[in-house]
Amino acid sequence: MHAKSDILPRVRVAARPLDLVRHHRALASVVALMALPWLLPNHSVAVNILIYGLYGVGFNLLFGYMGMLSFGHAAFLGLGSYTAGILIAHTGLAWWAAIPLAILASAVLALAMGLLAIRTRGIYFAMVTLALSQCVYFLVYQFPLSGGENGLRGVNLPTLDLAGLTLDLLNPTNKYYAFLALVALTLFALSRVLSSPFGGVVEAIRENEARTRACGFNVEHTKLIAFILSGAICGLAGALNAIHLSSVAIESLHYETSGLVVMICLLGGMGTFFGPFIGAALFLLIQDLFSQWTEHWQLYVGAIFIFFVLFFPKGVWGTLLEKLHDR
């Protein structure tokens, strides 16, 4: 009896750090991201990880939390990039107005695509989103201000002015933490959404859509709202990418970019809050490493991806959380 009572307190104490991370997942994610640039040899790579991690967060809301696989999320990333890029390059609009408009444009596109796509399920949903995304690709390609095959150039934003504070965005460290502030706001807002009754319905649809509908929830309405939120987050990632690169490539709308975010979420862990950033870090670091050695780096990335899928079935971060929970 004494041994049992002696063990239980230690088990509870050991579980507390993991519980704290789960209950304060947005704060824990932001703290981890604050340290990221100092763990990498190149701060520019850290900016890319932040942007594509945010892209993965938007996709993960739909894929990981709701269980709906989309092959069309490049449309939201690309439209966010082009909207912010065109407004900054051709109209001279300030960044603080261009970014919200880019988010709004991607959200409106998500509404239009969602009204058509959510009527389907499974592989049909994936194919419909892919087809609609390709339609967006060709529409933007033909748009006069997009630059066509050459892409959009001249998205120059050397400084960021806010409330009398001027940040030099040519400095990768300044750029990273300026972007992190926007990413942090997004993560805190998303965490509140996932913790709300709406977030509970989202996960219930993933587990058993028929039972969720039988409980009286409006499944189609929930799917559409989640689709719009997912598109808006990806639009923000696209706007930040346009500012980061000072240009927008037409490839940002290509279906390969949609496949990239699927790989990022699978590497990091579907349905995990911080997993997309882990997946983005793994993919971009592996790509950066092998592209310096060979032009056939995709072959090695594919082999490593297969390794992670086989030995980390829930993704690197998802598997790690599971192991810690079991202990």
C-alpha positions as CSV (number, residue, x, y, z in Angstrom):
1,M,0.0,0.0,0.0
2,H,2.9,2.3,0.9
3,A,4.6,1.5,-2.4
4,K,1.5,2.3,-4.4
5,S,1.0,5.7,-2.8
6,D,4.7,6.4,-3.2
7,I,4.6,5.8,-7.0
8,L,1.4,7.8,-7.9
9,P,2.7,11.2,-7.0
10,R,5.8,10.7,-9.1
11,V,3.6,9.7,-12.1
12,R,1.5,12.8,-11.7
13,V,4.6,15.0,-11.5
14,A,6.1,13.4,-14.6
15,A,2.9,14.0,-16.5
16,R,2.7,17.7,-15.7
17,P,5.2,19.1,-18.3
18,L,3.4,17.3,-21.1
19,D,0.0,18.4,-19.8
20,L,1.3,22.0,-19.6
21,V,2.4,21.8,-23.2
22,R,-1.0,20.5,-24.3
23,H,-3.0,23.1,-22.3
24,H,-0.8,25.9,-23.5
25,R,0.1,24.6,-27.0
26,A,0.1,28.0,-28.7
27,L,2.4,29.5,-26.2
28,A,4.7,26.5,-26.2
29,S,4.8,26.6,-30.0
30,V,5.7,30.3,-30.1
31,V,8.5,29.8,-27.5
32,A,9.9,26.9,-29.6
33,L,9.7,29.0,-32.7
34,M,11.5,31.9,-31.0
35,A,14.5,29.7,-30.5
36,L,14.5,28.3,-34.0
37,P,16.8,30.8,-35.8
38,W,19.5,30.2,-33.2
39,L,19.4,26.4,-33.8
40,L,20.0,26.7,-37.5
41,P,23.1,27.8,-39.4
42,N,21.0,30.0,-41.7
43,H,18.3,32.4,-40.6
44,S,16.8,32.6,-44.0
45,V,16.1,28.9,-43.8
46,A,14.3,29.6,-40.5
47,V,12.1,32.1,-42.3
48,N,11.2,29.5,-44.9
49,I,10.4,26.9,-42.1
50,L,8.1,29.5,-40.4
51,I,6.2,30.3,-43.6
52,Y,5.8,26.7,-44.8
53,G,5.0,25.6,-41.3
54,L,2.2,28.1,-41.2
55,Y,1.1,26.8,-44.6
56,G,1.0,23.3,-43.0
57,V,-1.0,24.6,-40.0
58,G,-3.7,25.8,-42.4
59,F,-3.8,22.5,-44.3
60,N,-3.6,20.5,-41.0
61,L,-6.8,22.1,-39.8
62,L,-8.7,20.4,-42.7
63,F,-6.6,17.3,-43.1
64,G,-5.4,16.4,-39.6
65,Y,-8.3,17.7,-37.4
66,M,-11.2,17.1,-39.8
67,G,-9.8,14.2,-41.8
68,M,-10.4,15.7,-45.3
69,L,-7.5,15.4,-47.8
70,S,-7.2,18.3,-50.2
71,F,-5.0,18.5,-53.2
72,G,-5.8,22.1,-53.9
73,H,-4.3,24.1,-51.1
74,A,-1.7,25.6,-53.4
75,A,-4.6,27.8,-54.7
76,F,-4.9,29.6,-51.3
77,L,-1.1,29.9,-50.8
78,G,-0.6,31.2,-54.4
79,L,-3.6,33.6,-54.3
80,G,-2.4,35.1,-51.0
81,S,1.0,35.6,-52.5
82,Y,-0.3,37.2,-55.7
83,T,-2.8,39.4,-54.0
84,A,-0.3,40.8,-51.5
85,G,2.4,41.0,-54.3
86,I,0.2,42.8,-56.8
87,L,-1.1,45.3,-54.2
88,I,2.4,46.1,-53.0
89,A,4.2,46.1,-56.3
90,H,1.6,47.7,-58.6
91,T,-0.5,49.9,-56.3
92,G,2.1,50.8,-53.6
93,L,-0.3,49.7,-50.8
94,A,1.1,49.4,-47.3
95,W,2.0,46.0,-46.0
96,W,-0.5,46.2,-43.1
97,A,-3.3,46.6,-45.6
98,A,-2.0,44.2,-48.3
99,I,-1.7,41.2,-45.9
100,P,-5.4,41.4,-44.6
101,L,-6.6,41.7,-48.2
102,A,-4.6,38.7,-49.2
103,I,-6.1,36.7,-46.3
104,L,-9.6,37.9,-47.4
105,A,-9.0,36.9,-51.0
106,S,-7.9,33.4,-50.0
107,A,-10.9,33.1,-47.7
108,V,-13.3,34.1,-50.4
109,L,-11.7,31.6,-52.8
110,A,-12.0,29.0,-50.1
111,L,-15.7,29.8,-49.7
112,A,-16.2,29.4,-53.5
113,M,-14.2,26.2,-53.7
114,G,-15.8,24.8,-50.4
115,L,-19.3,25.3,-51.6
116,L,-18.5,22.9,-54.5
117,A,-16.1,20.5,-52.8
118,I,-17.7,19.7,-49.5
119,R,-20.5,17.9,-51.3
120,T,-18.0,15.1,-52.0
121,R,-16.0,12.8,-49.8
122,G,-12.8,10.9,-49.7
123,I,-10.8,10.7,-53.0
124,Y,-13.6,12.6,-54.8
125,F,-13.1,15.5,-52.5
126,A,-9.3,15.4,-53.1
127,M,-9.9,15.3,-56.9
128,V,-12.4,18.1,-56.9
129,T,-10.1,20.4,-54.9
130,L,-7.2,19.5,-57.3
131,A,-9.3,20.4,-60.3
132,L,-10.5,23.7,-58.8
133,S,-7.0,24.5,-57.8
134,Q,-5.8,24.0,-61.4
135,C,-8.6,26.3,-62.6
136,V,-7.2,29.0,-60.3
137,Y,-3.7,28.3,-61.6
138,F,-4.7,29.0,-65.2
139,L,-6.8,32.1,-64.3
140,V,-3.9,33.7,-62.4
141,Y,-1.5,32.7,-65.2
142,Q,-3.6,34.6,-67.7
143,F,-4.1,37.6,-65.4
144,P,-2.2,40.6,-66.9
145,L,-0.6,41.7,-63.6
146,S,0.6,38.3,-62.6
147,G,3.5,38.2,-64.9
148,G,2.5,34.9,-66.4
149,E,5.3,32.3,-66.7
150,N,7.9,34.8,-65.4
151,G,6.0,35.4,-62.2
152,L,5.5,38.6,-60.3
153,R,8.6,40.8,-59.6
154,G,9.1,44.0,-57.6
155,V,7.4,43.1,-54.3
156,N,10.0,45.2,-52.5
157,L,9.4,45.8,-48.8
158,P,12.9,46.7,-47.4
159,T,11.5,48.1,-44.1
160,L,8.5,47.4,-42.0
161,D,7.0,50.5,-40.3
162,L,4.6,50.1,-37.4
163,A,3.7,52.6,-34.6
164,G,6.9,54.5,-35.2
165,L,9.1,51.4,-35.2
166,T,11.1,50.6,-38.3
167,L,12.5,47.2,-38.9
168,D,15.0,46.4,-41.6
169,L,13.5,43.3,-43.4
170,L,16.8,42.9,-45.3
171,N,18.1,41.5,-42.0
172,P,16.8,37.8,-41.9
173,T,16.6,37.9,-38.1
174,N,14.4,41.0,-38.1
175,K,12.2,39.5,-40.8
176,Y,11.9,36.2,-38.9
177,Y,10.6,37.8,-35.7
178,A,8.3,40.3,-37.6
179,F,6.7,37.3,-39.3
180,L,6.7,35.3,-36.1
181,A,4.5,38.0,-34.5
182,L,1.8,37.4,-37.2
183,V,2.2,33.6,-36.9
184,A,1.9,33.8,-33.1
185,L,-1.4,35.7,-33.4
186,T,-2.6,33.0,-35.8
187,L,-1.6,30.2,-33.5
188,F,-3.3,31.7,-30.5
189,A,-6.5,32.3,-32.5
190,L,-6.4,28.7,-33.9
191,S,-5.9,27.2,-30.5
192,R,-9.0,29.0,-29.2
193,V,-11.0,27.7,-32.2
194,L,-9.9,24.1,-31.7
195,S,-10.6,24.4,-27.9
196,S,-14.1,25.7,-28.6
197,P,-17.3,23.6,-29.2
198,F,-16.7,24.2,-32.9
199,G,-13.3,22.5,-32.6
200,G,-15.0,19.5,-30.9
201,V,-17.4,19.2,-33.8
202,V,-14.5,19.3,-36.3
203,E,-12.8,16.4,-34.6
204,A,-16.0,14.5,-34.2
205,I,-16.5,14.7,-38.0
206,R,-13.1,13.1,-38.4
207,E,-13.9,10.3,-36.1
208,N,-17.5,9.5,-37.2
209,E,-19.3,11.9,-39.6
210,A,-22.5,9.9,-39.6
211,R,-22.8,9.9,-35.8
212,T,-21.9,13.6,-35.7
213,R,-24.8,14.3,-38.1
214,A,-27.1,12.1,-36.1
215,C,-26.3,14.1,-32.9
216,G,-27.9,17.1,-34.6
217,F,-24.7,19.0,-35.8
218,N,-24.7,20.8,-39.1
219,V,-21.8,18.8,-40.7
220,E,-21.8,20.7,-44.0
221,H,-21.8,24.1,-42.3
222,T,-18.9,23.0,-40.1
223,K,-16.9,21.7,-43.0
224,L,-17.4,24.9,-44.9
225,I,-16.2,27.1,-42.0
226,A,-13.2,24.9,-41.4
227,F,-12.4,25.1,-45.2
228,I,-12.6,28.9,-45.1
229,L,-10.4,29.1,-42.0
230,S,-7.9,26.7,-43.6
231,G,-7.7,28.8,-46.8
232,A,-7.3,32.1,-44.8
233,I,-4.3,30.7,-42.9
234,C,-2.7,29.5,-46.1
235,G,-3.4,32.9,-47.6
236,L,-1.4,34.6,-44.8
237,A,1.5,32.2,-45.4
238,G,1.4,33.1,-49.1
239,A,1.4,36.9,-48.3
240,L,4.4,36.4,-46.0
241,N,6.2,34.3,-48.7
242,A,5.7,37.1,-51.3
243,I,7.2,39.6,-48.9
244,H,10.1,37.3,-48.0
245,L,11.1,36.5,-51.6
246,S,10.2,40.0,-53.0
247,S,8.6,38.0,-55.8
248,V,5.9,35.5,-56.6
249,A,6.5,32.4,-58.8
250,I,3.7,30.9,-60.7
251,E,4.8,27.5,-59.3
252,S,3.3,28.6,-55.9
253,L,-0.1,27.7,-57.5
254,H,1.1,24.4,-59.0
255,Y,-0.3,21.1,-57.8
256,E,3.3,20.1,-56.6
257,T,2.9,22.8,-54.0
258,S,-0.3,21.1,-52.8
259,G,1.6,17.8,-52.6
260,L,4.4,19.5,-50.6
261,V,2.1,20.5,-47.8
262,V,0.7,16.9,-47.6
263,M,4.3,15.7,-47.2
264,I,5.0,18.3,-44.5
265,C,2.0,17.3,-42.4
266,L,2.7,13.6,-42.8
267,L,6.3,14.1,-41.7
268,G,5.4,16.3,-38.7
269,G,2.2,14.6,-37.6
270,M,-1.4,14.9,-38.7
271,G,-3.7,16.4,-36.1
272,T,-0.9,17.8,-34.0
273,F,-0.6,21.5,-33.3
274,F,3.2,21.9,-33.7
275,G,3.7,19.0,-36.1
276,P,3.5,21.1,-39.3
277,F,6.5,23.2,-38.2
278,I,8.5,20.0,-37.5
279,G,7.5,18.6,-40.9
280,A,8.5,21.9,-42.6
281,A,11.9,21.9,-40.8
282,L,12.6,18.3,-41.8
283,F,11.7,18.7,-45.4
284,L,13.4,22.0,-46.0
285,L,16.6,21.0,-44.1
286,I,16.8,17.7,-46.0
287,Q,16.2,19.5,-49.3
288,D,18.8,22.1,-48.5
289,L,21.3,19.4,-47.5
290,F,21.0,17.1,-50.5
291,S,20.5,19.8,-53.1
292,Q,24.1,20.9,-52.4
293,W,25.3,17.4,-53.2
294,T,23.2,16.4,-56.2
295,E,20.6,17.7,-58.6
296,H,18.6,14.5,-58.0
297,W,17.9,15.5,-54.4
298,Q,14.2,14.4,-54.8
299,L,15.3,10.8,-54.9
300,Y,16.9,11.0,-51.5
301,V,14.0,13.1,-50.1
302,G,11.6,10.4,-51.3
303,A,13.6,7.6,-49.7
304,I,13.8,9.5,-46.4
305,F,10.1,10.2,-46.5
306,I,9.3,6.5,-46.9
307,F,11.5,5.8,-43.9
308,F,9.6,8.3,-41.7
309,V,6.2,7.0,-42.9
310,L,7.2,3.4,-42.1
311,F,8.9,4.0,-38.7
312,F,6.9,7.2,-37.6
313,P,3.4,6.3,-38.7
314,K,2.0,9.3,-36.8
315,G,4.7,11.7,-37.9
316,V,7.8,12.6,-36.0
317,W,6.0,15.0,-33.5
318,G,2.9,12.8,-33.3
319,T,4.9,9.7,-32.5
320,L,7.0,11.5,-30.0
321,L,3.9,12.8,-28.2
322,E,2.5,9.3,-28.2
323,K,5.6,7.8,-26.6
324,L,5.7,10.5,-24.0
325,H,2.1,9.9,-23.2
326,D,2.6,6.2,-22.8
327,R,5.5,6.8,-20.4
